Amino acid sequence: MTKQFLSEFVSVDDDFIKGIASKASSYEKLFEDGSLSKEEYLELLKDLQSQKVIAIDANKLAEKEALNQALNGLIKAASLI
Amino acid sequence: MKKIIIASALLLLTSCSLLNMATYNANEHLIVNNIRTVAELSEDTCNDRFKMTPVAEKLYFLSTELYNFNSLVPYNEEAINMSKTLVDVTKGFHQRYQSEDNISIEYCKIKLKTIHDASKAIEYVIVRKPK
């Protein structure tokens, strides 16, 4: 069930979602073959949530920076008129 | 005369950040780069628990330092959230090395990669803050 659920996300277009789903899938395999303990597996899955939070905030900040740069460009251009 | 005053005001504005956002800070950049570098260079240490314990502590310390540094800077919500999240990730790593006897090499490698990638994502945006 989980595998089927994850495989649907692995095939979506968004690279970030695909990457998260692919990592979740590889962690599940490592847990199943005994390379990860249950606690380690759970912690790594929670870290995927954290990566999502960081990516969202990084995007917000990048958008603000781009807007700031654009406004500065407009001011520079206007000041030359 | 009026045109000169407007032009001067506009030129002055170009040196400032227009939106309410924190500006680039070399100390913030240095701390996040330290986190990324420590995570990047420590992968080979995963098979030695006694060497990895202080590395996990250092990553937790640096992330907390980054959060504390950011937390009092005005108009810095995104950087505060990102560094707080990084603290959560490194805290789990540090606590496991303090309390667990058996830690898998796979867990260690994935955790270091996660910390490396997260700090790189943060660094990517903080170097682009207005200067």
N, CA and C atoms of all chains as a GROMACS GRO file, in nm:
protein
  636
    1MET      N    1   0.084  -0.121   0.000
    1MET     CA    2   0.000   0.000   0.000
    1MET      C    3   0.087   0.126   0.000
    2THR      N    4   0.184   0.131   0.096
    2THR     CA    5   0.273   0.246   0.105
    2THR      C    6   0.357   0.258  -0.021
    3LYS      N    7   0.405   0.142  -0.068
    3LYS     CA    8   0.489   0.142  -0.188
    3LYS      C    9   0.414   0.197  -0.308
    4GLN      N   10   0.288   0.153  -0.322
    4GLN     CA   11   0.206   0.199  -0.434
    4GLN      C   12   0.183   0.350  -0.423
    5PHE      N   13   0.155   0.394  -0.300
    5PHE     CA   14   0.132   0.537  -0.272
    5PHE      C   15   0.256   0.618  -0.310
    6LEU      N   16   0.373   0.570  -0.268
    6LEU     CA   17   0.497   0.643  -0.297
    6LEU      C   18   0.532   0.640  -0.445
    7SER      N   19   0.508   0.527  -0.511
    7SER     CA   20   0.543   0.516  -0.652
    7SER      C   21   0.462   0.616  -0.737
    8GLU      N   22   0.340   0.649  -0.689
    8GLU     CA   23   0.261   0.750  -0.762
    8GLU      C   24   0.329   0.886  -0.755
    9PHE      N   25   0.390   0.918  -0.640
    9PHE     CA   26   0.457   1.046  -0.625
    9PHE      C   27   0.591   1.049  -0.700
   10VAL      N   28   0.658   0.933  -0.704
   10VAL     CA   29   0.786   0.927  -0.774
   10VAL      C   30   0.768   0.962  -0.922
   11SER      N   31   0.650   0.933  -0.977
   11SER     CA   32   0.629   0.956  -1.119
   11SER      C   33   0.570   1.094  -1.152
   12VAL      N   34   0.548   1.180  -1.052
   12VAL     CA   35   0.494   1.314  -1.083
   12VAL      C   36   0.602   1.403  -1.144
   13ASP      N   37   0.561   1.516  -1.203
   13ASP     CA   38   0.655   1.602  -1.274
   13ASP      C   39   0.745   1.686  -1.183
   14ASP      N   40   0.692   1.729  -1.070
   14ASP     CA   41   0.767   1.817  -0.981
   14ASP      C   42   0.892   1.746  -0.927
   15ASP      N   43   1.011   1.803  -0.956
   15ASP     CA   44   1.137   1.739  -0.917
   15ASP      C   45   1.152   1.727  -0.766
   16PHE      N   46   1.103   1.830  -0.695
   16PHE     CA   47   1.118   1.827  -0.549
   16PHE      C   48   1.033   1.715  -0.488
   17ILE      N   49   0.906   1.707  -0.531
   17ILE     CA   50   0.815   1.603  -0.480
   17ILE      C   51   0.870   1.464  -0.516
   18LYS      N   52   0.918   1.455  -0.641
   18LYS     CA   53   0.974   1.328  -0.688
   18LYS      C   54   1.093   1.287  -0.600
   19GLY      N   55   1.178   1.386  -0.568
   19GLY     CA   56   1.296   1.358  -0.486
   19GLY      C   57   1.259   1.312  -0.346
   20ILE      N   58   1.160   1.378  -0.286
   20ILE     CA   59   1.116   1.340  -0.151
   20ILE      C   60   1.057   1.200  -0.152
   21ALA      N   61   0.972   1.172  -0.252
   21ALA     CA   62   0.908   1.040  -0.262
   21ALA      C   63   1.013   0.931  -0.285
   22SER      N   64   1.112   0.963  -0.366
   22SER     CA   65   1.217   0.865  -0.395
   22SER      C   66   1.300   0.835  -0.269
   23LYS      N   67   1.328   0.940  -0.191
   23LYS     CA   68   1.402   0.919  -0.066
   23LYS      C   69   1.320   0.834   0.031
   24ALA      N   70   1.190   0.867   0.043
   24ALA     CA   71   1.103   0.791   0.134
   24ALA      C   72   1.101   0.644   0.095
   25SER      N   73   1.097   0.621  -0.035
   25SER     CA   74   1.093   0.484  -0.086
   25SER      C   75   1.224   0.410  -0.054
   26SER      N   76   1.339   0.480  -0.071
   26SER     CA   77   1.467   0.413  -0.042
   26SER      C   78   1.484   0.389   0.108
   27TYR      N   79   1.431   0.479   0.192
   27TYR     CA   80   1.439   0.458   0.338
   27TYR      C   81   1.357   0.335   0.376
   28GLU      N   82   1.241   0.322   0.310
   28GLU     CA   83   1.154   0.208   0.341
   28GLU      C   84   1.225   0.075   0.310
   29LYS      N   85   1.296   0.075   0.196
   29LYS     CA   86   1.371  -0.047   0.158
   29LYS      C   87   1.480  -0.078   0.262
   30LEU      N   88   1.550   0.028   0.304
   30LEU     CA   89   1.658   0.008   0.403
   30LEU      C   90   1.602  -0.042   0.536
   31PHE      N   91   1.483   0.007   0.571
   31PHE     CA   92   1.419  -0.039   0.695
   31PHE      C   93   1.377  -0.185   0.682
   32GLU      N   94   1.321  -0.217   0.566
   32GLU     CA   95   1.274  -0.355   0.545
   32GLU      C   96   1.389  -0.456   0.545
   33ASP      N   97   1.505  -0.415   0.490
   33ASP     CA   98   1.616  -0.512   0.490
   33ASP      C   99   1.701  -0.505   0.618
   34GLY      N  100   1.656  -0.427   0.713
   34GLY     CA  101   1.722  -0.425   0.845
   34GLY      C  102   1.840  -0.330   0.856
   35SER      N  103   1.864  -0.248   0.752
   35SER     CA  104   1.978  -0.154   0.758
   35SER      C  105   1.948  -0.034   0.847
   36LEU      N  106   1.819  -0.008   0.869
   36LEU     CA  107   1.779   0.103   0.957
   36LEU      C  108   1.689   0.047   1.068
   37SER      N  109   1.706   0.097   1.190
   37SER     CA  110   1.613   0.058   1.297
   37SER      C  111   1.483   0.135   1.279
   38LYS      N  112   1.380   0.095   1.353
   38LYS     CA  113   1.251   0.163   1.340
   38LYS      C  114   1.263   0.311   1.379
   39GLU      N  115   1.337   0.337   1.487
   39GLU     CA  116   1.352   0.476   1.534
   39GLU      C  117   1.428   0.560   1.432
   40GLU      N  118   1.532   0.501   1.374
   40GLU     CA  119   1.610   0.574   1.272
   40GLU      C  120   1.522   0.604   1.150
   41TYR      N  121   1.446   0.503   1.111
   41TYR     CA  122   1.357   0.517   0.995
   41TYR      C  123   1.256   0.630   1.018
   42LEU      N  124   1.195   0.631   1.137
   42LEU     CA  125   1.095   0.736   1.169
   42LEU      C  126   1.159   0.874   1.170
   43GLU      N  127   1.279   0.883   1.226
   43GLU     CA  128   1.347   1.014   1.231
   43GLU      C  129   1.380   1.064   1.090
   44LEU      N  130   1.423   0.973   1.005
   44LEU     CA  131   1.457   1.014   0.868
   44LEU      C  132   1.332   1.058   0.790
   45LEU      N  133   1.220   0.991   0.818
   45LEU     CA  134   1.095   1.034   0.753
   45LEU      C  135   1.054   1.173   0.800
   46LYS      N  136   1.073   1.201   0.930
   46LYS     CA  137   1.042   1.334   0.982
   46LYS      C  138   1.134   1.439   0.919
   47ASP      N  139   1.258   1.399   0.893
   47ASP     CA  140   1.352   1.493   0.828
   47ASP      C  141   1.305   1.532   0.687
   48LEU      N  142   1.231   1.441   0.623
   48LEU     CA  143   1.178   1.475   0.490
   48LEU      C  144   1.078   1.591   0.503
   49GLN      N  145   1.001   1.590   0.611
   49GLN     CA  146   0.908   1.702   0.639
   49GLN      C  147   0.990   1.831   0.656
   50SER      N  148   1.100   1.820   0.730
   50SER     CA  149   1.184   1.937   0.755
   50SER      C  150   1.241   1.992   0.624
   51GLN      N  151   1.280   1.901   0.534
   51GLN     CA  152   1.334   1.946   0.404
   51GLN      C  153   1.228   2.023   0.326
   52LYS      N  154   1.103   1.979   0.340
   52LYS     CA  155   0.993   2.048   0.273
   52LYS      C  156   0.978   2.190   0.330
   53VAL      N  157   0.984   2.202   0.462
   53VAL     CA  158   0.973   2.333   0.528
   53VAL      C  159   1.085   2.426   0.480
   54ILE      N  160   1.207   2.374   0.476
   54ILE     CA  161   1.322   2.456   0.433
   54ILE      C  162   1.305   2.498   0.287
   55ALA      N  163   1.260   2.406   0.204
   55ALA     CA  164   1.243   2.438   0.061
   55ALA      C  165   1.137   2.548   0.042
   56ILE      N  166   1.028   2.541   0.118
   56ILE     CA  167   0.921   2.641   0.106
   56ILE      C  168   0.973   2.778   0.149
   57ASP      N  169   1.043   2.784   0.263
   57ASP     CA  170   1.096   2.912   0.311
   57ASP      C  171   1.205   2.967   0.219
   58ALA      N  172   1.286   2.877   0.165
   58ALA     CA  173   1.392   2.920   0.073
   58ALA      C  174   1.329   2.982  -0.052
   59ASN      N  175   1.220   2.920  -0.100
   59ASN     CA  176   1.150   2.975  -0.218
   59ASN      C  177   1.093   3.113  -0.189
   60LYS      N  178   1.032   3.128  -0.070
   60LYS     CA  179   0.974   3.257  -0.032
   60LYS      C  180   1.082   3.365  -0.030
   61LEU      N  181   1.195   3.331   0.032
   61LEU     CA  182   1.304   3.427   0.043
   61LEU      C  183   1.361   3.461  -0.096
   62ALA      N  184   1.374   3.360  -0.180
   62ALA     CA  185   1.426   3.383  -0.315
   62ALA      C  186   1.332   3.475  -0.394
   63GLU      N  187   1.201   3.457  -0.375
   63GLU     CA  188   1.104   3.544  -0.444
   63GLU      C  189   1.116   3.688  -0.396
   64LYS      N  190   1.130   3.706  -0.264
   64LYS     CA  191   1.147   3.841  -0.209
   64LYS      C  192   1.273   3.906  -0.265
   65GLU      N  193   1.380   3.827  -0.272
   65GLU     CA  194   1.508   3.881  -0.322
   65GLU      C  195   1.496   3.922  -0.468
   66ALA      N  196   1.426   3.840  -0.547
   66ALA     CA  197   1.409   3.871  -0.689
   66ALA      C  198   1.326   3.998  -0.706
   67LEU      N  199   1.221   4.012  -0.626
   67LEU     CA  200   1.136   4.130  -0.633
   67LEU      C  201   1.215   4.255  -0.592
   68ASN      N  202   1.294   4.240  -0.487
   68ASN     CA  203   1.376   4.351  -0.440
   68ASN      C  204   1.473   4.397  -0.548
   69GLN      N  205   1.533   4.300  -0.615
   69GLN     CA  206   1.629   4.331  -0.722
   69GLN      C  207   1.559   4.402  -0.838
   70ALA      N  208   1.439   4.354  -0.873
   70ALA     CA  209   1.364   4.415  -0.982
   70ALA      C  210   1.328   4.560  -0.949
   71LEU      N  211   1.284   4.583  -0.824
   71LEU     CA  212   1.248   4.719  -0.784
   71LEU      C  213   1.369   4.812  -0.786
   72ASN      N  214   1.481   4.760  -0.740
   72ASN     CA  215   1.604   4.841  -0.744
   72ASN      C  216   1.640   4.876  -0.888
   73GLY      N  217   1.621   4.782  -0.978
   73GLY     CA  218   1.650   4.807  -1.120
   73GLY      C  219   1.560   4.917  -1.175
   74LEU      N  220   1.430   4.910  -1.136
   74LEU     CA  221   1.335   5.012  -1.183
   74LEU      C  222   1.374   5.151  -1.131
   75ILE      N  223   1.414   5.156  -1.006
   75ILE     CA  224   1.453   5.285  -0.947
   75ILE      C  225   1.576   5.341  -1.017
   76LYS      N  226   1.671   5.252  -1.042
   76LYS     CA  227   1.793   5.296  -1.112
   76LYS      C  228   1.757   5.352  -1.249
   77ALA      N  229   1.670   5.278  -1.320
   77ALA     CA  230   1.630   5.321  -1.454
   77ALA      C  231   1.556   5.455  -1.448
   78ALA      N  232   1.465   5.468  -1.348
   78ALA     CA  233   1.387   5.592  -1.336
   78ALA      C  234   1.476   5.710  -1.301
   79SER      N  235   1.578   5.684  -1.222
   79SER     CA  236   1.665   5.794  -1.181
   79SER      C  237   1.751   5.845  -1.296
   80LEU      N  238   1.764   5.767  -1.401
   80LEU     CA  239   1.845   5.810  -1.516
   80LEU      C  240   1.765   5.893  -1.616
   81ILE      N  241   1.630   5.893  -1.600
   81ILE     CA  242   1.545   5.969  -1.693
   81ILE      C  243   1.564   6.118  -1.673
   82MET      N  244   1.563   7.196  -1.021
   82MET     CA  245   1.598   7.171  -0.880
   82MET      C  246   1.517   7.053  -0.823
   83LYS      N  247   1.384   7.054  -0.855
   83LYS     CA  248   1.296   6.948  -0.806
   83LYS      C  249   1.342   6.812  -0.860
   84LYS      N  250   1.380   6.814  -0.990
   84LYS     CA  251   1.424   6.690  -1.054
   84LYS      C  252   1.551   6.636  -0.988
   85ILE      N  253   1.639   6.728  -0.953
   85ILE     CA  254   1.764   6.686  -0.889
   85ILE      C  255   1.737   6.622  -0.753
   86ILE      N  256   1.643   6.680  -0.678
   86ILE     CA  257   1.609   6.625  -0.546
   86ILE      C  258   1.548   6.486  -0.560
   87ILE      N  259   1.456   6.470  -0.658
   87ILE     CA  260   1.393   6.338  -0.679
   87ILE      C  261   1.498   6.236  -0.721
   88ALA      N  262   1.584   6.277  -0.815
   88ALA     CA  263   1.688   6.185  -0.862
   88ALA      C  264   1.783   6.146  -0.749
   89SER      N  265   1.818   6.242  -0.664
   89SER     CA  266   1.907   6.211  -0.552
   89SER      C  267   1.842   6.114  -0.455
   90ALA      N  268   1.711   6.137  -0.429
   90ALA     CA  269   1.638   6.049  -0.338
   90ALA      C  270   1.633   5.907  -0.394
   91LEU      N  271   1.608   5.897  -0.524
   91LEU     CA  272   1.603   5.765  -0.589
   91LEU      C  273   1.738   5.696  -0.583
   92LEU      N  274   1.844   5.773  -0.606
   92LEU     CA  275   1.978   5.714  -0.601
   92LEU      C  276   2.012   5.665  -0.460
   93LEU      N  277   1.967   5.741  -0.362
   93LEU     CA  278   1.990   5.699  -0.223
   93LEU      C  279   1.918   5.569  -0.193
   94LEU      N  280   1.794   5.559  -0.248
   94LEU     CA  281   1.713   5.439  -0.224
   94LEU      C  282   1.776   5.313  -0.283
   95THR      N  283   1.850   5.329  -0.392
   95THR     CA  284   1.908   5.210  -0.457
   95THR      C  285   2.009   5.140  -0.368
   96SER      N  286   2.065   5.212  -0.273
   96SER     CA  287   2.163   5.148  -0.185
   96SER      C  288   2.095   5.075  -0.069
   97CYS      N  289   1.963   5.087  -0.059
   97CYS     CA  290   1.891   5.023   0.052
   97CYS      C  291   1.807   4.908  -0.001
   98SER      N  292   1.765   4.822   0.092
   98SER     CA  293   1.670   4.719   0.055
   98SER      C  294   1.531   4.782   0.056
   99LEU      N  295   1.456   4.767  -0.053
   99LEU     CA  296   1.326   4.831  -0.061
   99LEU      C  297   1.220   4.758   0.019
  100LEU      N  298   1.222   4.626   0.008
  100LEU     CA  299   1.125   4.548   0.085
  100LEU      C  300   1.178   4.533   0.227
  101ASN      N  301   1.087   4.504   0.318
  101ASN     CA  302   1.132   4.479   0.454
  101ASN      C  303   1.195   4.341   0.460
  102MET      N  304   1.324   4.334   0.437
  102MET     CA  305   1.393   4.206   0.446
  102MET      C  306   1.536   4.228   0.496
  103ALA      N  307   1.585   4.127   0.569
  103ALA     CA  308   1.719   4.137   0.624
  103ALA      C  309   1.822   4.139   0.511
  104THR      N  310   1.931   4.208   0.534
  104THR     CA  311   2.035   4.216   0.432
  104THR      C  312   2.140   4.106   0.453
  105TYR      N  313   2.227   4.092   0.355
  105TYR     CA  314   2.334   3.991   0.359
  105TYR      C  315   2.422   4.015   0.481
  106ASN      N  316   2.456   3.905   0.548
  106ASN     CA  317   2.546   3.916   0.661
  106ASN      C  318   2.653   3.806   0.649
  107ALA      N  319   2.779   3.848   0.646
  107ALA     CA  320   2.889   3.753   0.624
  107ALA      C  321   2.900   3.650   0.738
  108ASN      N  322   2.861   3.690   0.860
  108ASN     CA  323   2.868   3.594   0.972
  108ASN      C  324   2.766   3.481   0.955
  109GLU      N  325   2.645   3.518   0.912
  109GLU     CA  326   2.542   3.418   0.887
  109GLU      C  327   2.588   3.322   0.778
  110HIS      N  328   2.647   3.379   0.674
  110HIS     CA  329   2.698   3.298   0.563
  110HIS      C  330   2.807   3.202   0.611
  111LEU      N  331   2.897   3.252   0.694
  111LEU     CA  332   3.007   3.169   0.744
  111LEU      C  333   2.955   3.051   0.827
  112ILE      N  334   2.857   3.077   0.914
  112ILE     CA  335   2.807   2.969   1.001
  112ILE      C  336   2.741   2.859   0.916
  113VAL      N  337   2.656   2.900   0.821
  113VAL     CA  338   2.586   2.798   0.741
  113VAL      C  339   2.684   2.723   0.651
  114ASN      N  340   2.788   2.793   0.606
  114ASN     CA  341   2.890   2.726   0.524
  114ASN      C  342   2.970   2.626   0.608
  115ASN      N  343   2.994   2.659   0.734
  115ASN     CA  344   3.063   2.565   0.825
  115ASN      C  345   2.981   2.438   0.842
  116ILE      N  346   2.849   2.454   0.858
  116ILE     CA  347   2.761   2.337   0.876
  116ILE      C  348   2.771   2.246   0.753
  117ARG      N  349   2.759   2.310   0.636
  117ARG     CA  350   2.763   2.233   0.510
  117ARG      C  351   2.898   2.160   0.495
  118THR      N  352   3.006   2.230   0.528
  118THR     CA  353   3.139   2.172   0.509
  118THR      C  354   3.164   2.056   0.607
  119VAL      N  355   3.124   2.074   0.732
  119VAL     CA  356   3.143   1.966   0.830
  119VAL      C  357   3.064   1.842   0.786
  120ALA      N  358   2.939   1.865   0.742
  120ALA     CA  359   2.856   1.751   0.698
  120ALA      C  360   2.918   1.682   0.576
  121GLU      N  361   2.970   1.763   0.486
  121GLU     CA  362   3.028   1.710   0.361
  121GLU      C  363   3.152   1.624   0.388
  122LEU      N  364   3.235   1.670   0.483
  122LEU     CA  365   3.364   1.602   0.504
  122LEU      C  366   3.359   1.489   0.607
  123SER      N  367   3.241   1.462   0.664
  123SER     CA  368   3.235   1.366   0.775
  123SER      C  369   3.180   1.230   0.736
  124GLU      N  370   3.144   1.211   0.612
  124GLU     CA  371   3.079   1.085   0.572
  124GLU      C  372   3.166   0.963   0.605
  125ASP      N  373   3.297   0.976   0.583
  125ASP     CA  374   3.386   0.862   0.609
  125ASP      C  375   3.397   0.827   0.757
  126THR      N  376   3.351   0.919   0.842
  126THR     CA  377   3.359   0.896   0.986
  126THR      C  378   3.240   0.814   1.038
  127CYS      N  379   3.142   0.788   0.951
  127CYS     CA  380   3.020   0.718   0.994
  127CYS      C  381   3.047   0.579   1.052
  128ASN      N  382   3.157   0.516   1.010
  128ASN     CA  383   3.184   0.381   1.064
  128ASN      C  384   3.258   0.384   1.198
  129ASP      N  385   3.285   0.505   1.249
  129ASP     CA  386   3.352   0.517   1.379
  129ASP      C  387   3.266   0.601   1.474
  130ARG      N  388   3.192   0.533   1.557
  130ARG     CA  389   3.097   0.599   1.646
  130ARG      C  390   3.163   0.704   1.734
  131PHE      N  391   3.285   0.674   1.783
  131PHE     CA  392   3.350   0.766   1.877
  131PHE      C  393   3.400   0.894   1.809
  132LYS      N  394   3.430   0.882   1.682
  132LYS     CA  395   3.469   1.003   1.608
  132LYS      C  396   3.345   1.082   1.566
  133MET      N  397   3.234   1.010   1.542
  133MET     CA  398   3.114   1.078   1.492
  133MET      C  399   3.039   1.152   1.603
  134THR      N  400   3.052   1.107   1.727
  134THR     CA  401   2.979   1.172   1.837
  134THR      C  402   3.011   1.323   1.846
  135PRO      N  403   3.139   1.363   1.847
  135PRO     CA  404   3.166   1.508   1.852
  135PRO      C  405   3.126   1.582   1.723
  136VAL      N  406   3.124   1.510   1.610
  136VAL     CA  407   3.081   1.574   1.485
  136VAL      C  408   2.932   1.608   1.493
  137ALA      N  409   2.853   1.511   1.544
  137ALA     CA  410   2.708   1.535   1.559
  137ALA      C  411   2.683   1.651   1.656
  138GLU      N  412   2.764   1.657   1.760
  138GLU     CA  413   2.750   1.767   1.858
  138GLU      C  414   2.785   1.901   1.792
  139LYS      N  415   2.891   1.900   1.711
  139LYS     CA  416   2.932   2.024   1.644
  139LYS      C  417   2.824   2.074   1.547
  140LEU      N  418   2.764   1.980   1.474
  140LEU     CA  419   2.658   2.020   1.380
  140LEU      C  420   2.538   2.079   1.454
  141TYR      N  421   2.506   2.021   1.568
  141TYR     CA  422   2.395   2.073   1.650
  141TYR      C  423   2.431   2.210   1.705
  142PHE      N  424   2.555   2.224   1.750
  142PHE     CA  425   2.601   2.353   1.806
  142PHE      C  426   2.594   2.462   1.699
  143LEU      N  427   2.649   2.432   1.581
  143LEU     CA  428   2.653   2.533   1.473
  143LEU      C  429   2.512   2.572   1.427
  144SER      N  430   2.423   2.473   1.419
  144SER     CA  431   2.286   2.503   1.377
  144SER      C  432   2.216   2.591   1.480
  145THR      N  433   2.240   2.562   1.606
  145THR     CA  434   2.181   2.644   1.713
  145THR      C  435   2.240   2.785   1.709
  146GLU      N  436   2.369   2.793   1.681
  146GLU     CA  437   2.435   2.924   1.668
  146GLU      C  438   2.371   3.004   1.553
  147LEU      N  439   2.346   2.934   1.443
  147LEU     CA  440   2.283   3.000   1.327
  147LEU      C  441   2.144   3.051   1.363
  148TYR      N  442   2.066   2.965   1.432
  148TYR     CA  443   1.931   3.004   1.473
  148TYR      C  444   1.936   3.124   1.568
  149ASN      N  445   2.023   3.117   1.668
  149ASN     CA  446   2.033   3.227   1.764
  149ASN      C  447   2.074   3.357   1.695
  150PHE      N  448   2.166   3.344   1.601
  150PHE     CA  449   2.212   3.461   1.525
  150PHE      C  450   2.096   3.524   1.447
  151ASN      N  451   2.018   3.438   1.382
  151ASN     CA  452   1.908   3.487   1.297
  151ASN      C  453   1.788   3.538   1.377
  152SER      N  454   1.766   3.478   1.493
  152SER     CA  455   1.639   3.499   1.563
  152SER      C  456   1.614   3.643   1.606
  153LEU      N  457   1.718   3.724   1.621
  153LEU     CA  458   1.697   3.862   1.665
  153LEU      C  459   1.709   3.963   1.550
  154VAL      N  460   1.730   3.911   1.430
  154VAL     CA  461   1.742   4.002   1.314
  154VAL      C  462   1.601   4.033   1.263
  155PRO      N  463   1.564   4.162   1.253
  155PRO     CA  464   1.429   4.196   1.206
  155PRO      C  465   1.407   4.159   1.059
  156TYR      N  466   1.282   4.136   1.023
  156TYR     CA  467   1.241   4.103   0.885
  156TYR      C  468   1.316   3.980   0.832
  157ASN      N  469   1.327   3.881   0.915
  157ASN     CA  470   1.412   3.766   0.880
  157ASN      C  471   1.338   3.633   0.903
  158GLU      N  472   1.203   3.637   0.886
  158GLU     CA  473   1.120   3.521   0.923
  158GLU      C  474   1.163   3.391   0.854
  159GLU      N  475   1.189   3.400   0.723
  159GLU     CA  476   1.220   3.277   0.649
  159GLU      C  477   1.351   3.214   0.699
  160ALA      N  478   1.452   3.300   0.719
  160ALA     CA  479   1.582   3.249   0.767
  160ALA      C  480   1.568   3.191   0.908
  161ILE      N  481   1.483   3.254   0.989
  161ILE     CA  482   1.461   3.202   1.126
  161ILE      C  483   1.395   3.064   1.118
  162ASN      N  484   1.291   3.052   1.034
  162ASN     CA  485   1.222   2.922   1.020
  162ASN      C  486   1.317   2.814   0.968
  163MET      N  487   1.397   2.850   0.868
  163MET     CA  488   1.487   2.751   0.809
  163MET      C  489   1.592   2.705   0.910
  164SER      N  490   1.648   2.801   0.984
  164SER     CA  491   1.752   2.762   1.080
  164SER      C  492   1.693   2.684   1.198
  165LYS      N  493   1.567   2.717   1.234
  165LYS     CA  494   1.501   2.641   1.342
  165LYS      C  495   1.481   2.496   1.297
  166THR      N  496   1.442   2.479   1.172
  166THR     CA  497   1.421   2.344   1.117
  166THR      C  498   1.552   2.266   1.114
  167LEU      N  499   1.660   2.336   1.079
  167LEU     CA  500   1.792   2.272   1.076
  167LEU      C  501   1.834   2.230   1.218
  168VAL      N  502   1.797   2.309   1.316
  168VAL     CA  503   1.825   2.273   1.456
  168VAL      C  504   1.754   2.141   1.489
  169ASP      N  505   1.627   2.130   1.449
  169ASP     CA  506   1.551   2.007   1.476
  169ASP      C  507   1.620   1.885   1.414
  170VAL      N  508   1.668   1.901   1.291
  170VAL     CA  509   1.732   1.789   1.221
  170VAL      C  510   1.862   1.748   1.292
  171THR      N  511   1.944   1.847   1.328
  171THR     CA  512   2.074   1.816   1.390
  171THR      C  513   2.058   1.770   1.536
  172LYS      N  514   1.951   1.818   1.600
  172LYS     CA  515   1.928   1.778   1.740
  172LYS      C  516   1.902   1.627   1.749
  173GLY      N  517   1.822   1.575   1.656
  173GLY     CA  518   1.794   1.432   1.654
  173GLY      C  519   1.921   1.351   1.636
  174PHE      N  520   2.007   1.398   1.548
  174PHE     CA  521   2.135   1.332   1.519
  174PHE      C  522   2.222   1.332   1.645
  175HIS      N  523   2.236   1.448   1.705
  175HIS     CA  524   2.319   1.462   1.826
  175HIS      C  525   2.265   1.375   1.939
  176GLN      N  526   2.134   1.381   1.961
  176GLN     CA  527   2.075   1.305   2.072
  176GLN      C  528   2.094   1.155   2.054
  177ARG      N  529   2.083   1.109   1.929
  177ARG     CA  530   2.099   0.965   1.905
  177ARG      C  531   2.242   0.921   1.941
  178TYR      N  532   2.341   1.004   1.905
  178TYR     CA  533   2.480   0.968   1.938
  178TYR      C  534   2.509   0.979   2.087
  179GLN      N  535   2.426   1.054   2.158
  179GLN     CA  536   2.443   1.065   2.303
  179GLN      C  537   2.376   0.950   2.377
  180SER      N  538   2.272   0.892   2.317
  180SER     CA  539   2.191   0.798   2.394
  180SER      C  540   2.187   0.654   2.342
  181GLU      N  541   2.216   0.633   2.214
  181GLU     CA  542   2.201   0.499   2.156
  181GLU      C  543   2.336   0.430   2.141
  182ASP      N  544   2.335   0.298   2.163
  182ASP     CA  545   2.460   0.222   2.144
  182ASP      C  546   2.480   0.183   1.998
  183ASN      N  547   2.370   0.139   1.937
  183ASN     CA  548   2.383   0.093   1.798
  183ASN      C  549   2.322   0.193   1.700
  184ILE      N  550   2.409   0.252   1.622
  184ILE     CA  551   2.362   0.347   1.521
  184ILE      C  552   2.411   0.297   1.385
  185SER      N  553   2.317   0.283   1.292
  185SER     CA  554   2.356   0.225   1.164
  185SER      C  555   2.433   0.325   1.078
  186ILE      N  556   2.523   0.270   0.996
  186ILE     CA  557   2.603   0.354   0.906
  186ILE      C  558   2.512   0.422   0.803
  187GLU      N  559   2.407   0.348   0.761
  187GLU     CA  560   2.314   0.407   0.663
  187GLU      C  561   2.245   0.530   0.720
  188TYR      N  562   2.199   0.520   0.846
  188TYR     CA  563   2.134   0.634   0.912
  188TYR      C  564   2.229   0.753   0.915
  189CYS      N  565   2.353   0.728   0.955
  189CYS     CA  566   2.453   0.835   0.967
  189CYS      C  567   2.475   0.903   0.832
  190LYS      N  568   2.492   0.823   0.728
  190LYS     CA  569   2.519   0.879   0.594
  190LYS      C  570   2.400   0.961   0.543
  191ILE      N  571   2.279   0.907   0.562
  191ILE     CA  572   2.159   0.979   0.516
  191ILE      C  573   2.143   1.109   0.593
  192LYS      N  574   2.168   1.101   0.723
  192LYS     CA  575   2.151   1.220   0.808
  192LYS      C  576   2.251   1.329   0.764
  193LEU      N  577   2.375   1.291   0.740
  193LEU     CA  578   2.476   1.390   0.697
  193LEU      C  579   2.438   1.451   0.562
  194LYS      N  580   2.386   1.367   0.473
  194LYS     CA  581   2.344   1.416   0.341
  194LYS      C  582   2.227   1.514   0.357
  195THR      N  583   2.134   1.480   0.447
  195THR     CA  584   2.019   1.568   0.473
  195THR      C  585   2.065   1.703   0.526
  196ILE      N  586   2.158   1.701   0.623
  196ILE     CA  587   2.209   1.826   0.682
  196ILE      C  588   2.286   1.905   0.576
  197HIS      N  589   2.365   1.834   0.496
  197HIS     CA  590   2.440   1.901   0.389
  197HIS      C  591   2.346   1.970   0.291
  198ASP      N  592   2.246   1.897   0.244
  198ASP     CA  593   2.154   1.952   0.143
  198ASP      C  594   2.070   2.068   0.200
  199ALA      N  595   2.027   2.053   0.326
  199ALA     CA  596   1.947   2.159   0.388
  199ALA      C  597   2.030   2.286   0.406
  200SER      N  598   2.154   2.271   0.452
  200SER     CA  599   2.238   2.390   0.472
  200SER      C  600   2.275   2.453   0.339
  201LYS      N  601   2.290   2.370   0.236
  201LYS     CA  602   2.320   2.425   0.103
  201LYS      C  603   2.201   2.507   0.051
  202ALA      N  604   2.080   2.456   0.073
  202ALA     CA  605   1.959   2.529   0.030
  202ALA      C  606   1.949   2.663   0.103
  203ILE      N  607   1.983   2.664   0.231
  203ILE     CA  608   1.979   2.788   0.308
  203ILE      C  609   2.087   2.884   0.258
  204GLU      N  610   2.206   2.830   0.238
  204GLU     CA  611   2.318   2.914   0.193
  204GLU      C  612   2.288   2.977   0.057
  205TYR      N  613   2.226   2.899  -0.029
  205TYR     CA  614   2.193   2.947  -0.164
  205TYR      C  615   2.110   3.076  -0.159
  206VAL      N  616   2.015   3.082  -0.066
  206VAL     CA  617   1.931   3.203  -0.060
  206VAL      C  618   1.993   3.314   0.024
  207ILE      N  619   2.070   3.280   0.125
  207ILE     CA  620   2.125   3.390   0.208
  207ILE      C  621   2.236   3.467   0.135
  208VAL      N  622   2.305   3.401   0.043
  208VAL     CA  623   2.408   3.476  -0.031
  208VAL      C  624   2.344   3.573  -0.132
  209ARG      N  625   2.216   3.554  -0.160
  209ARG     CA  626   2.148   3.642  -0.254
  209ARG      C  627   2.070   3.755  -0.184
  210LYS      N  628   2.079   3.762  -0.053
  210LYS     CA  629   2.013   3.872   0.018
  210LYS      C  630   2.073   4.005  -0.028
  211PRO      N  631   1.993   4.112  -0.026
  211PRO     CA  632   2.048   4.240  -0.070
  211PRO      C  633   2.170   4.283   0.012
  212LYS      N  634   2.269   4.337  -0.056
  212LYS     CA  635   2.393   4.375   0.013
  212LYS      C  636   2.395   4.524   0.042
   0.00000   0.00000   0.00000
